[in-house]
């Protein structure tokens, strides 16, 4: 064996061992294809059993269901509710449950069980808390009613969010906390080891089509290189969150297929506009003008099409506004704006009229492997303009904590605008009057708030809806409470032993029940 092959194999085994995975040869793995679980690996830890914390893990694994589902474009679909009606005044929503739905402990899915979960999901900052709900009440065993104080057309989208997943009563302890995940999906939990691992098997009592793949598992591995090596060695059938370098290597070697879909997600710089320097919109625009988005997309992401010209990517077709003047890279214009704002170039960087330097800190995290690399590029590009930025790499929870305690200055994150299938709910959470953990901080725009309110609480005509969406996009482009950097493409390494793999652009499901083993 050559030294290079020996070194790579040693590194592979060390990385897999660090992730808690026993390495095996690829032929052995393929021989065990039908005896071992379909193995998924990703960067996301199981942060707790509460739906608001890690509900997305259990909805993606099809272990738990929500009352509503959604098509790829966000259009509402039945979930646990097989049908629904709305009163003429928009204040009363009635949902009829699937009569054959059962929880994994064998008990039927009843209105009482659903109501309990939805009432819990109203606790802020869970998304259902933004809806003007007056009451959630059961109607016998098979239906429930949600009463509103004012019309809210975005309710079905909120009821498709993972924080509203429905669990069996046995899932809860005496104090009301979630102690187990007993859902109603086609797979039931057999192993649950937070924060890293969950394994599930086919639920024989599921009232939908029987999946071909009978056993599935998810493993959280923090390093992108480890996830790529697991895919290459046959230890993972689906590997999410791959870095550009690993993707290039995997494509060259051809050991796995790469499935890709452009997501309604944008890499953004969240700005604390409470800080005197960043409260000035000229400084925010200068920060944006310093960014070479095309260079970052081409050199770091290996995908020039991902350079963000505005917040909403083309995949959010109803929100992407092609008429907006695109965000540009113009360091000269950036320097002129900074000078207008009172920041003079000094030998060691930028200083204001009182001699105070423009020094900022940028927080980011490794859950998305491209973020630290992009952060380093931004640091260098801002430094060229005399803006000193320190990059702090931690975990994703640092961003909302910094928002709430006011310590955050800048943050680099990848924000999905379809966490709720209709982006209006996420936008209202991020850019409402009080801002949001992943959105505005110390900034608000009354016209934007009014536009989002009208979109949520009424059912405007298609023409009026287009006007309101354009108003929102324009306000965000002008105010830059968050600065778009790149759009996002989900790229997943797929084992050759799997067929019928498709990637959910809304990231609600891994679609395991639709997959099958290759003959």
Secondary structure, 3 states (H helix, E strand, C coil): CCHHHHHHHHHHHHHHHHCCCCCCCHHHHHHCCCCCCEEEEECCCCCCCCHHHHHHHHHHCCCCECCEEECCCCCEEECCEEEEEECCCCCEEEEEECCCCECCCCCECCHHHHHHHHHHCCCCCCHHHHCCEEEEEEECCCEEEEEECCCCCCHHHHCCCHHHCECCHHHECCCCCECCCCCCCCEEEEEEECCCEEEEEECCCCCCCCCCCCEEEEEECCCHHHHHHHHHHCCCCEECCCCHHHHHHHHHHCCCEEEEEEEEEEEEEEEECCCHHHHCHHHHHHHHHCCCHHHHHHHCCCCHHHECCCCCCCCCCCCCCCCCCCCCCCHHHHHHHHHHCCCEEECCEEECCCCCECEEEEEEECCCCHHHHHHHHHHHHHHHCCCEEEEEEECCHHHHHHHHHCCCCEEEEEEECCCCCCHHHHHHHHHCCCCCCCCCECCCCHHHHHHHHHHHHCCCCHHHHHHHHHHHHHHHHHHCCEEEEEEEEEEEEECCCEECCCCCCCCCCCCHHHCEECC
